[in-house]
Amino acid sequence: MKRSADFGAPVGGYLTPLIVRDADFTAVVWCDEEGIPKRLPENLWIRDIFSPSTPVLGTCVITGESDEDGFVTSVSPRVIELFKAHASSV
């Protein structure tokens, strides 16, 4: 697996994590912390699936939590199910 710093290129900036906890899963949404000054659009998929209290802007990478060695883990099957369900509704 990767360390979180490896996600800077796909996201396009300095990474900031948004931790989403639910009864069935914990996910980490890595996004560009400079989304507002860069005027990035709101990520509607993240908004619709996770309903964060703060808008998430721009491209994101979603992972599981970090393990004891600092490597991020895979997303849970439940998170994949949520994205599949959302994809079929749009």
CORLIN-V557127 format. One record per pair of residues at least 24 apart in sequence whose ideal C-beta (glycine too) atoms are under 6 Angstrom apart, sorted by the first residue. I is the first residue (numbers start at 1). J is the second residue. Records with the same first field share a line. If there is no record, write none. Layout:
I=J + J
This chain:
1=71 + 72
3=70
4=72
7=61
10=61
11=59 + 61
18=52
20=50
24=78
25=76 + 78 + 79
26=65
27=62 + 75 + 79
28=63
29=60 + 62
30=61
31=56 + 60
32=58
48=86
49=82 + 86
